[in-house]
Amino acid sequence: MISKLTLILYELNKEDMSNKPEHHPETLTAQALGWVDPTTRSIVPPIYPSASYERAPDGTYPGGHSYTRDQNPTYDQVELLLSRLEGGEAALLFSSGMAATTTVFETLDHGDHVIAPEDMYWTTQRWLEELARRGRISLELVPNGNMEALEGLLRPGRTKIVWVETPANPTCSVTSISETASAAHRAGARLVVDSTLSTPVLCRPIEHGADLVVHSATKQLNGHADVLAGALITARRDKMWERLTHDRGYRGAVLGPFEAWLLMRGIRTLFLRVHRSAETAMKVAEWLNANSEVREVFYPGLRSHPGHAIAASQMSHGFGMLVSFRLWGGAPAARRVAGSLRIFKNATSLGGVESLVEHRAPVEGPTTRVPADLLRLSVGIESVDDLLADLDQAIS
C-alpha cells in the first residue's frame, strides 16, 4: 500500500524522478528516487520514529498509516526504490533475511510440496528440513541447475514453491532462472529466487520469470555490516502478496525506523560498491585459479566454471563479490590460511565494504554439504593489490 505521505511527496517534489524511465537506476538509487522533504526541502530522507498515528475525527487515518508494525513512512521510500530496482510491483521490508524467508513459507498450507536446491544458504536449508521433519511441508532437494532432476520432482497441483538461489552460497553454483520459472509455472508453482549475492545491480530475476525475489538486505544492499534487514519484491500484487503483507503485520517481523533509514543510506551507494567488489572479486578469482596451492576455485565469472554461460546470460556488470576456493592441503590448510590472513577479517557474513574470510564447513557443522577445505571470501572495496598480497602471504 502506498501511503498518502508518499503521494504528497510525489506531488510536492517537482524534481521527483521515480516515474521517469529516462533516468538510469544508478541515478534513481544515488538520489533515493529524487525525493526532497516537502516541509524543510531536506535532500536527506527523515526518520519517522512514531509507533502510532493520529486518527481524524471520523476515525480514519488521513496520513495512510495506523501502526508501525504494518507501515511506517520510513519504510515507504526503501520499498518503492527496491521494487523499482527489481522491476517488481511492490516490496516489503523485514527485520532480517530469514524473517522474509520464513514469511514466504508460512503462506503454505499443511503438507504443501516445496523444492529447494541442495546448495543454498545453510540456515534456510536447515529451517526447511526442520519444517519437513515436523510434517509441516513436504520437501525435496534438487542439485542446483539440474533441470532434468527438477522436472522429475515437480508435482503439478501439489508443488507450491520452487526455491532458487543463484549464485548459491557458498559454492557459487548457478541455476537458470528462466528455465526453472517455465518448469515451475507449468506445474502451477511459484518461483522464488534468493538473489542476495547478485543484488538488482547484477541480476533482476523478475525479468527472467521469477514471481518473488528475496534479499538478505543485511548483506550488499546495506553494505556496511551495521543493519540486520530483509526484503521481498513481488512481480505482481496477487493473493499471495496480500497474504505476505497481512502476515508481516501480524507477526511484527519489521525493521525499526532507524534501521530502515540506515538501509536506505547504504543503498544509495549500491552501484558503486557492487561494481567495485565484483571487479575486484574477478581479479581475486583469476589469481587463485592460477595458484598452484589452490585445488579448485568457485566463481561464476571464470570461464572454467560449469555455470559460467548461464550466469553470463542472466547477470550483467559482473558476477558478484563471493569467491570460494579449496586448498590442496585440505582442512588443516584451510584453517591455517583463514587464521593467517590480515586484511581479510576472519568473520561470518558477506557483502560489506570490508573483505571477509570464513572456513565454512566447521560453521555449518557435521551435516554440511560444503567441502571441509572450502574457504569463502567476501570481497570488499579495498585495493585489489593489497588483497592479493594478503592472500599470497597466507597461502605461501
N, C-alpha and C positions, 0 to 999 in steps of 0.2 A: 504494500500500500504506500503510495506517495503522499506525504503529509502536506497540509496547507502551507507549512513553512517552506517546504521545497518549492511549491508553486509560486509563493511570494518571491523567493529568491530568483526564480526564473524571470518573473515579470519585472522586478525592480533592477536587476543587474543587466544592463543593456549590453555588456561585454560577454555575457554568458556564451560558452562555446559548446555546450553539451549536445545540442541538436544540429550542429553544423558539420556535415560529413567531410567538408573540405579540410578540416583540421586533422592532423595525424594523431594517433594515440599517444605518441611521446609528448605532444603539446597538451593534450587533454589531461594527461597524468601529471606533468610538471606543474600545471596551473590548477590542479584539483577541479577540473571542469570549468575553470574560469570564474568560479563564484566569488563574489565580494559581499561582505556582510552589509545588508541594506541599511542598517542604522548607523554604524560607525564607518562604513566603507573600508573596513579592515580586509586585507588580502589574505590573512591567516584565518582559517575557519575557527569559530569559537567553540568552546566546550559547553555542553548543556548538562550540568550535573543533577538536575532536578529528577526525583523519582516519580513525582506526581504532577498533574497539570490541572489548571482550573477549568471548571465547567461553566458554561453560560447559564443564565437564569432558567432556561428551558431544559437544562440537564445535558445538553450536547457538549461536544468538545470542539470549539471553533478552531483550535490550533491543530487538530488532526491527531493528537496524542492523548492517551488516557493514563498510561502507566509504563515506566521504562522497561519493565520486563517484556513488554510487547513491542514498543517502538521508542526510539529516542532520536531527536533531531541530529545528534552527533553520528548516529548510525547511517542516517539517510544518505549523506554525501558519499561515504565509503561504499555503500551498497550500490548506489547508482553508478559510481565510477567502475566498480568491479563488473557489473552487468554490462556496461558499455565496452569495457576492455575484452570481455569474453564473448561478446556478441549474443548475449542472452537477453531475456525479457525481465528478469528480476534477480536479486541476490539477497542473501541473508547472512548476517554475521553471527558467529557463535563464540563461546568462551574458549574454545580450543579446536584443533583439527579433529580430535576424537569426539568432541561434542557434536560437531557437524556430521561426522561419520555415523555415530550411533543413532542420531535422529533419523537418518535415512532408513536404517534397518528397522527402527521402531514403527515405521509405517506399514510393515509387513504383517500379514495375518499368521496365526499359528501354523507352522508346518510349511510355509511357502519355501520354494526352492530358490537357492542362491548359487551362482557360480562365481568363484573368485580365483585369482591367479596363485600359483604356487610361490612365486617370488613377489613379495609385496611388503609394505610396512609391517614390521613384526607385531606391533601392538594391535593393529586392525585384524590381522590374521588370527592371533590368539583369542581376541574377543569373539570373532565369528565362530571359532572352534568351540568356545565355551557355550555360545548360544545353541550350537548344534548338539552338544552333549546334553544340554537341558531339554532337548526336544523342541526348542523354540523355533528353529528353522531347519530346513534340510540343506546341507552344504556339500558342495563338491568343488575340489580344487583342480585347476587345469594348468598344464605347462604354459608359461607365458608365450603368447603369439602362435600357439598351435591351433590353427583354425579347424583342422580335422577333428582333433580331440574335443574342441568346444562344440562343434556341430553334434557330436555323438552324445554329449551330456545334456544338451538343451531338451527341455520337456515342454512342448507347446501347451500353453494354458496354465502350467504349474510354475515354470521358471519366471520369477518376477523381477529379479535384478541380476544383471551381469556386471561384475565389478572389474574394472581395468585400471592398472597403474602402469603408466608408461612415460618415460623410462622408470623401471622399477627400482626401489630402494632395498638393498644396496647393490644389486647385481647389474643394474643398468640394462636389463633385458627389455626388449621393445615389442609392442603389440600394435597391429594395425587397427586404428580406431574405426575407420570406415568399414572394413570387413567385419569387425566384431559388431558394429552397430547394425549392419544389414542382417547378420545372423540372429542377433538378439531380437530385432524387431519382427522378423519372420515368425519367431516363436511367441510373440506377444510380450516380450520382456523389455525392461528399460535398461539402457546402458548408462552406467555411472563411471566417470573417469576421475581418478585421483591424479591431478595434474600439478601437484606440488613442485616436482622437480623441474617442470617446464616453465611455469607461470604463463600468463597470456602473452608475454613478450615473445616466447619461442613457439608456443602451440596453442591453438584455440579449438579444443575438442568439439565444441558445438558445431563448428563449421564442417566437421568430419562425421557428424551424425549422433554425437552424444546427447543424452537427454538431461543429464545433470553433471556438473563439474564440481569437484571437491578440492579445497585447498587447506593445508595447514598453513594459515597465514602467519604463524609464528616464524616460519622459515623465510624464504626470499621475498615474499610480498612485503613483510615488515622490514626484514633485512638488517636489524640491529640487535637481535637477540635480547630484546627488552620487553616484548609483548607476547603473551600467550593468546592465540586467536585462531579461529577457523572460519571458513566461508563456504557457502553453497551458491551456485549460479544455475539457473534453470533455462532451458531452451524455450520453454513456454509456461504460461500460468495455467496449469491444469489442476485436476483434483488432487494429485499427489503434492503439488506445490502448496495448495491450500492446506493440506494436512500438515506439511512440514512447517508452514508458518504458524498454524494453530499449535502444534506440538512444542515449538520453540517457546512460545509464550507461556504455555502451561508448565514446561519443565524448567524454565528460567535459565537455560544454558546460554546466557548472553554476556557480552562484554560490559565492563564498566565504561562510562563515557570517556574517561581519561585514556583508557587503553584504546578505545576506538579512535580517539584523536591522535594518539601516538602511531597507530597503524596507518592512518592517512598520511601523517608526516613521513613515514617510511616509504609509502607507496609513491610519493611524489618524485623520488629518485630511482624508481624501479628500473626504468630502461637503462640508465647509466650503469647501475650496479650489475644487472643481468648480462648486458653486453660485455662488460669488463670481465666478470668472473667466467663467462663462457669462453671468451677468447683466451684467458689465462689457463683455464682447465684443458683446453685443446692442446696447448703447448706442454702442459704437465703430462697429459696422457701420451703424447708423442715421445717425450723424454723417457718416461717409464717404459714405453714399448720398445725402446732401443737399448735399455739397460740389461746387461747380461745377468744381473742378480734377480731380475723380475721374471717370474714364471708366466704370468698372464695379466692383461690389463682389460678392464671392463669400462668402456666408454663408447657410446654410440657414434661419436664423431670420427672414430677410427674406421678406415675402410675395411679393416680386417674384422670388425665387429659383425657378427651374424645378422644383426638387425639394422645395420647402417642404412641400407637402401630404404627401408620403411621409415626410419627416423628422418632421413633427409626429405622424404615425401610429405611428412606431416609436421616437421619442425622447420623454423626459419631463424636466421640470425644467430645460429649456434646450437649446441647440444647440451647445455646445462652446466652446472657447477660441480656436479658429483662425479668423482673418478674413484673407482675401486681397483685394487690390484692384489695379486698374490706373489709371495716370495718363494724362491727355491728352498730356503731354509725352513719352511713350514711355520707352525705356530710359534716356536721359540724365536725365530727371526722376526715374525710379525710383532711380538711383544717387545723385542729389543728396539726395533725401528720406531714403533709408536712412542716408546719411552725416551728415545734419543732425539726426536725432532724438537726444535727450539722455537721456530716461528709458527709451525702448525701446532696449535694447542690440542692436547690430548683430552677431548671432551665430547660429550654427546650433542647431537643436533646438527643442523646444517643450514646453509643459506644466509649466513651473516656476512658482514663485511670482513671479518677475520677468518682465516683459514683454520680448519679443524682436522684432526685425525682421530679415528676410532678403530680399535681392534674389535670387530663387530661380534664375532661368534660368542665370546665369553659374556657379552652383554645380554644376548638373547637366550643363553642357557643351553642345556643338553638337547632340547627338542629343535634347535635351529637347523635350517637347511643351508645356512651360509657356511662356506668352507672355513676350516679352522684357522687358515693362514691369511684370510682376507683382511685387508686394511681399507677403510673407507675414508676418502678425503672429501671435505667440503672446501672448495677453492674460493677464496675471498677476492679482495681487490688490491692486495699488496703487489709489490714489484714481482714480476714473474722470475726475474733473475735471483732475487732473494729466496723465493720459494724453491726453485730448482737447486740452489746451493744448499738449502736446508735438507732437502731430500737426499742430495748427494752425500753429505757428511753422515747422515743417519744410516743410509743403506750401505755405504762403503765401510 
